[in-house]
């Protein structure tokens, strides 16, 4: 990717934070200091949930080892995305080049698995020695008839968020707009930035079906290649709790005239607001009536159990340490349960995320930049928290501190989206906070001599 194009991704025009600055642009990361994931990791994790495509990493096996399966995206059908393909770069490949090795590897994948497309991911080593993924992909596409999409996002370029954007550029350039739906439909939408973590997309998709809205594509959770190729036929795009793929929504508005909005499916109130926004966009009275009826039914189905759990959670406090938009969208969900949030993570949050946090928690909201175990435990006890909600790496902090813990990051196995997901979130919190294990773990322990 050319330097001017790369600079555009740092100066995203649809980012409100950039618009307010004298000199537009996201902070340029220092190579080698990419805590939270490198550019390659961001690109790979953004596109690998396209379940029927093949994904091959052109570089050392360690790059694939570090990136594979680090996001719990599930598929309702094809499992080819679970295959870990790599050219496994070795010392001789650095000297003699790896294009021939990659060429043969992709031919073998196409012959054995017959994927609808192959995504090829560049890494630091192959970028530095100058392997030309663009030319090679074009040659293979002409020879095999299978689309080969180069994703040029070497890790040294920057952080994980930049990798998400580079992945978005790859599908904008080579995939979106290349296929057409077989049938026309009046109400069509895309979800951008929904990765089907722990299957939570499956709590949302049925709601859209009941409304009578056709979901063309979820980029990229449980997606199929042909769905991504048809994204340009949507009437509306929804950015789902993710600003990382903002360039996709903005570019589709510029190129295809598709408007977009940002929403969240965490919490019943957020879910209701998002569904009503979609329904009202189409200005169809029947669609809006169906949506309102469905929302009432969904709320009625979870209310009996949810009310009982709310009584047990009322007044409890949570220390929330996560990143990005989850830092504010989960705050709203927790407050809806009658809980307080004593502090929330802000390390990966934009200025807009931080402003939303302050709107929800007040101007004196505690924003956590230091996520070290010592600091988290100190804040937990100082603020009188009842539970720590964070990612998997912080689970050990909770175990050592003998405090309740709920896993909320991308490796989790519990789905929290939609109305059913909101109830699941309440159940998880209730079980963690009221587990007798934590009270027992703090009792004095005495060794007894053997008789």
C-alpha positions in Angstrom: 0.0 0.0 0.0 1.3 3.4 -0.9 2.4 5.9 1.8 -0.3 8.5 0.9 -3.0 5.8 1.2 -1.6 4.7 4.5 -1.6 8.2 5.8 -5.3 8.5 4.9 -6.1 5.7 7.3 -4.5 7.7 10.1 -6.5 10.7 9.2 -10.0 9.1 8.9 -12.3 11.9 7.9 -15.4 10.4 9.6 -13.6 10.2 12.9 -15.1 13.0 15.1 -11.9 13.1 17.2 -9.8 13.9 14.1 -12.2 16.7 13.0 -11.7 18.5 16.3 -7.9 18.5 16.1 -5.8 21.3 14.6 -3.7 18.7 12.9 -5.8 15.7 12.0 -4.6 12.2 12.5 -4.5 9.3 14.9 -1.2 8.9 17.0 1.4 7.2 14.9 2.6 4.1 16.8 6.3 3.5 17.4 7.4 0.3 15.6 8.1 -2.4 18.1 5.7 -0.9 20.7 2.4 -2.4 19.6 0.9 -3.6 22.9 -2.4 -5.2 22.3 -1.6 -6.6 18.9 0.3 -5.6 15.7 -1.1 -4.5 12.3 -1.0 -8.0 10.9 -2.9 -9.3 14.0 -5.6 -6.7 13.5 -6.0 -7.5 9.8 -6.1 -11.2 10.3 -8.6 -11.2 13.1 -10.9 -8.9 11.2 -11.2 -11.0 8.1 -10.6 -14.6 9.3 -14.3 -15.0 10.5 -15.3 -15.1 6.8 -15.9 -18.8 7.3 -15.9 -20.3 3.8 -12.7 -18.6 2.5 -9.2 -19.8 2.9 -6.8 -17.6 4.9 -3.0 -18.0 4.4 -0.3 -16.2 6.3 2.8 -15.5 4.2 5.5 -15.4 6.8 7.1 -17.2 9.8 4.9 -19.8 11.5 5.1 -17.7 14.7 3.0 -15.0 13.1 0.2 -17.5 12.5 0.7 -19.1 15.9 0.2 -15.8 17.7 -2.8 -14.7 15.7 -4.8 -17.9 15.1 -7.9 -18.5 17.3 -7.3 -15.4 19.5 -10.9 -14.2 18.8 -13.7 -16.6 19.6 -15.6 -16.0 16.3 -18.0 -18.9 15.5 -19.5 -20.2 12.2 -22.9 -21.7 11.6 -21.6 -23.7 8.6 -18.2 -23.8 6.9 -15.2 -24.4 9.0 -12.4 -23.7 6.4 -11.5 -20.5 8.3 -10.4 -22.8 11.2 -7.6 -24.3 9.0 -4.3 -22.6 9.9 -2.5 -22.1 6.5 1.0 -20.6 6.4 4.0 -20.6 4.1 6.2 -21.1 7.2 9.0 -18.8 6.2 12.5 -20.1 6.9 16.0 -18.6 6.6 16.5 -19.7 3.0 13.2 -18.1 2.0 14.5 -14.8 3.3 17.6 -15.1 1.1 15.9 -16.4 -2.1 12.4 -15.0 -1.7 9.1 -16.7 -0.9 6.9 -15.9 -3.9 7.3 -19.3 -5.5 6.5 -21.0 -2.2 3.4 -18.9 -1.7 2.3 -19.5 -5.3 2.5 -23.3 -4.9 0.8 -23.1 -1.5 -2.2 -21.2 -2.8 -2.5 -23.6 -5.8 -2.5 -26.5 -3.4 -5.2 -25.0 -1.2 -7.5 -24.2 -4.1 -7.0 -27.8 -5.5 -7.7 -29.5 -2.2 -10.4 -27.3 -0.6 -12.0 -25.4 -3.5 -12.6 -22.2 -1.5 -14.7 -19.4 -3.1 -11.7 -17.1 -2.3 -8.2 -17.0 -0.7 -7.1 -14.2 1.5 -3.3 -13.8 1.7 -1.8 -11.9 4.7 1.6 -10.2 4.4 3.9 -10.1 7.5 7.0 -8.1 8.5 9.5 -10.4 7.0 7.9 -10.8 3.6 7.2 -7.1 3.3 10.9 -6.3 4.1 12.3 -8.7 1.4 9.8 -7.2 -1.1 7.6 -10.2 -2.0 5.0 -8.8 -4.4 1.6 -10.1 -3.1 -0.4 -7.9 -5.6 1.2 -9.3 -8.7 1.3 -12.8 -7.4 -2.4 -12.7 -6.4 -3.4 -11.3 -9.9 -1.5 -14.1 -11.6 -3.1 -16.8 -9.5 -6.5 -15.4 -10.0 -6.1 -15.5 -13.8 -4.8 -19.0 -13.7 -7.3 -20.6 -11.3 -10.4 -18.3 -11.6 -10.5 -18.1 -7.8 -10.3 -14.6 -6.3 -7.0 -14.1 -4.4 -7.1 -11.1 -2.1 -3.8 -9.6 -0.8 -4.0 -8.1 2.7 -0.9 -5.9 2.9 -0.7 -5.3 6.6 2.8 -6.1 7.9 3.1 -5.9 11.7 5.7 -3.2 11.8 3.3 -0.7 10.2 1.5 0.0 13.5 -1.0 -1.3 15.9 -4.0 -3.6 15.7 -6.5 -0.9 15.0 -4.6 0.1 11.9 -4.6 -3.6 10.8 -8.4 -3.5 11.1 -8.5 -0.6 8.7 -6.1 -2.2 6.3 -8.3 -5.3 6.2 -11.2 -3.0 5.4 -9.3 -1.4 2.5 -8.6 -4.9 1.1 -12.2 -5.9 0.9 -13.2 -2.5 -0.4 -10.7 -2.7 -3.2 -11.1 -6.4 -4.2 -14.3 -7.9 -2.8 -17.2 -5.5 -2.2 -19.2 -4.8 -5.3 -18.1 -7.9 -7.2 -21.3 -10.0 -6.9 -25.1 -9.2 -7.1 -28.0 -10.7 -5.1 -30.3 -13.1 -6.9 -33.4 -11.4 -5.7 -34.4 -7.9 -4.8 -35.7 -6.9 -1.4 -36.9 -3.6 0.0 -35.1 -3.5 3.4 -31.4 -4.4 3.3 -28.7 -3.7 5.9 -25.1 -4.7 6.7 -23.5 -5.0 10.2 -20.0 -3.8 10.2 -17.6 -4.7 13.1 -19.7 -7.6 14.3 -17.4 -10.6 14.8 -19.9 -13.2 16.3 -17.8 -13.6 19.5 -19.1 -16.7 21.3 -22.0 -16.8 18.8 -23.6 -13.6 20.0 -24.5 -12.6 16.4 -27.0 -15.5 16.5 -28.9 -13.6 19.2 -29.2 -10.6 16.8 -29.8 -12.1 13.4 -33.2 -13.7 14.4 -34.4 -10.2 15.6 -33.7 -8.8 12.1 -35.5 -11.7 10.5 -38.6 -11.1 12.7 -38.5 -7.4 11.7 -38.5 -8.3 8.0 -35.1 -6.8 7.3 -32.6 -8.7 5.1 -29.1 -8.8 6.5 -26.9 -8.9 3.5 -23.6 -9.3 5.4 -22.1 -9.2 8.9 -18.5 -8.1 8.4 -17.2 -10.4 9.4 -18.7 -12.7 12.0 -20.2 -15.9 10.5 -19.9 -14.3 7.0 -19.6 -15.9 3.6 -17.4 -14.6 0.8 -20.4 -13.9 -1.5 -22.1 -11.9 1.2 -19.1 -9.6 1.6 -19.1 -9.3 -2.2 -22.7 -8.1 -2.2 -22.5 -5.6 0.6 -22.9 -2.7 -1.8 -26.6 -3.6 -2.2 -27.5 -2.6 1.3 -29.7 0.4 2.0 -28.1 1.1 5.5 -24.9 0.1 7.3 -24.7 -0.2 11.1 -21.4 0.1 12.8 -21.7 -2.4 15.6 -19.6 -1.4 18.6 -16.4 -0.9 16.5 -14.8 2.2 15.1 -11.9 0.1 13.7 -13.7 -0.5 10.4 -15.0 3.0 10.2 -13.3 3.4 6.8 -15.5 0.7 5.3 -18.7 2.5 6.4 -17.4 5.9 5.2 -16.1 4.6 1.9 -19.4 2.8 1.1 -21.3 6.0 1.8 -19.0 7.9 -0.6 -18.9 5.2 -3.3 -22.4 3.7 -3.1 -24.4 6.3 -1.2 -25.2 4.0 1.7 -25.7 5.9 5.0 -24.5 4.5 8.3 -25.0 4.9 12.0 -23.2 3.5 15.1 -25.1 1.4 17.6 -24.6 -1.3 20.1 -26.4 -4.6 21.0 -25.1 -4.7 24.5 -28.0 -4.1 26.9 -31.7 -4.2 26.3 -31.9 -0.4 25.9 -29.1 -0.2 23.4 -30.6 -3.1 21.4 -34.0 -1.5 21.4 -32.5 1.8 20.2 -30.5 0.1 17.4 -33.5 -1.9 16.1 -35.8 1.2 16.2 -33.2 3.2 14.3 -33.1 0.6 11.6 -36.9 0.4 11.4 -37.4 4.1 11.3 -34.8 4.6 8.6 -37.0 2.7 6.0 -40.0 4.9 6.8 -42.4 1.9 6.5 -45.3 1.8 9.0 -45.7 -2.0 8.9 -42.0 -2.6 9.5 -42.0 -0.2 12.4 -45.1 -1.8 13.9 -43.6 -5.3 13.6 -40.4 -4.1 15.2 -42.2 -2.5 18.2 -44.3 -5.6 18.7 -41.2 -7.8 18.6 -39.4 -5.6 21.1 -42.3 -5.8 23.5 -42.4 -9.6 23.1 -38.6 -10.0 23.6 -38.7 -7.8 26.7 -41.6 -9.7 28.2 -39.8 -13.0 27.6 -36.8 -12.0 29.7 -38.4 -9.8 32.3 -39.5 -12.3 35.0 -36.0 -13.8 35.4 -34.2 -10.5 34.8 -36.3 -8.7 37.5 -35.3 -11.3 40.1 -31.6 -11.0 39.1 -31.8 -7.2 39.2 -32.9 -7.3 42.8 -29.8 -9.4 43.7 -27.5 -7.1 41.7 -28.9 -3.8 42.8 -26.3 -1.5 44.3 -23.4 -3.8 43.5 -20.3 -2.2 42.0 -18.2 -3.3 39.0 -14.6 -2.5 38.0 -14.7 -2.7 34.2 -11.4 -3.1 32.4 -11.9 -3.5 28.7 -11.1 -1.5 25.6 -12.7 0.5 22.8 -16.4 0.9 22.6 -17.0 -1.9 25.2 -15.7 0.6 27.7 -18.9 2.6 27.3 -21.5 0.2 25.9 -21.1 -2.2 28.7 -21.3 0.7 31.2 -24.8 1.3 30.0 -25.8 -2.4 30.2 -24.5 -2.6 33.8 -26.3 0.6 34.8 -29.5 -0.9 33.3 -29.1 -3.8 35.8 -29.0 -1.3 38.6 -25.2 -1.7 39.2 -22.6 1.0 39.6 -19.4 1.1 37.6 -16.5 2.4 39.7 -14.0 2.7 36.9 -13.6 1.6 33.3 -10.6 1.0 30.9 -9.7 3.7 28.4 -6.4 2.5 27.0 -7.9 1.6 23.5 -10.7 4.1 23.6 -11.2 7.1 21.3 -12.0 10.5 22.6 -15.7 9.9 21.6 -15.6 6.7 23.7 -14.3 8.7 26.6 -16.9 11.3 26.2 -19.7 8.7 26.2 -18.2 7.2 29.4 -18.4 10.7 31.1 -22.0 11.1 29.9 -22.9 7.8 31.5 -20.7 7.9 34.6 -20.3 11.7 35.2 -17.4 14.1 34.5 -15.4 12.6 37.4 -15.5 9.1 35.9 -12.3 7.1 36.7 -10.6 6.0 33.4 -8.0 3.3 33.7 -4.8 3.5 31.6 -2.7 1.4 33.9 -4.1 -2.1 33.8 -1.3 -3.8 35.9 -2.6 -6.4 38.4 -1.5 -4.2 41.4 -3.3 -1.2 40.2 -6.5 -3.1 39.3 -6.6 -4.7 42.7 -5.9 -1.4 44.5 -8.8 0.3 42.6 -11.1 -2.7 43.3 -10.6 -2.5 47.0 -10.5 1.4 47.2 -13.8 1.7 45.3 -15.6 -1.1 47.1 -16.2 -3.1 43.9 -18.1 -6.4 44.0 -16.8 -7.8 40.7 -14.0 -7.4 38.1 -15.0 -7.5 34.5 -12.1 -7.8 32.1 -10.3 -9.9 29.6 -8.8 -13.4 29.9 -5.3 -12.2 31.0 -6.9 -10.4 34.0 -8.6 -13.6 35.2 -5.4 -14.6 37.0 -5.4 -11.3 38.8 -8.9 -12.1 40.0 -7.9 -15.6 41.1 -4.8 -14.3 43.0 -6.9 -11.6 44.6 -9.8 -14.0 45.4 -12.4 -11.7 43.9 -15.4 -12.4 41.6 -14.6 -12.2 37.9 -16.6 -12.1 34.6 -14.8 -12.5 31.3 -15.9 -9.9 28.7 -13.2 -9.8 26.0 -13.0 -11.5 22.6 -11.8 -14.9 23.9 -14.9 -15.4 26.1 -17.3 -18.3 25.7 -20.5 -16.4 26.8 -22.6 -14.3 24.4 -23.8 -10.9 25.7 -25.5 -9.3 22.6 -29.3 -8.7 22.2 -32.0 -9.4 24.7 -31.0 -13.0 25.4 -27.4 -12.0 25.7 -28.3 -9.3 28.2 -30.0 -11.9 30.3 -26.9 -14.1 30.0 -24.7 -11.2 31.2 -27.0 -10.7 34.2 -26.7 -14.4 35.0 -22.9 -14.4 34.8 -22.7 -11.4 37.1 -25.1 -13.0 39.6 -23.3 -16.3 39.6 -19.9 -14.7 40.1 -20.8 -12.2 42.8 -22.9 -14.6 44.9 -20.7 -17.6 44.5 -19.8 -18.9 48.0 -16.3 -19.8 46.8 -15.0 -16.3 47.4 -16.1 -16.0 51.0 -14.7 -19.5 51.7 -11.4 -18.6 50.0 -10.8 -15.7 52.6 -11.3 -17.9 55.7 -8.1 -18.5 57.7 -6.4 -21.7 56.8 -4.7 -23.9 59.5 -2.5 -26.9 58.8 -3.3 -29.8 60.9 -0.6 -32.4 61.9 -1.0 -35.8 60.5 -2.4 -38.3 63.1 
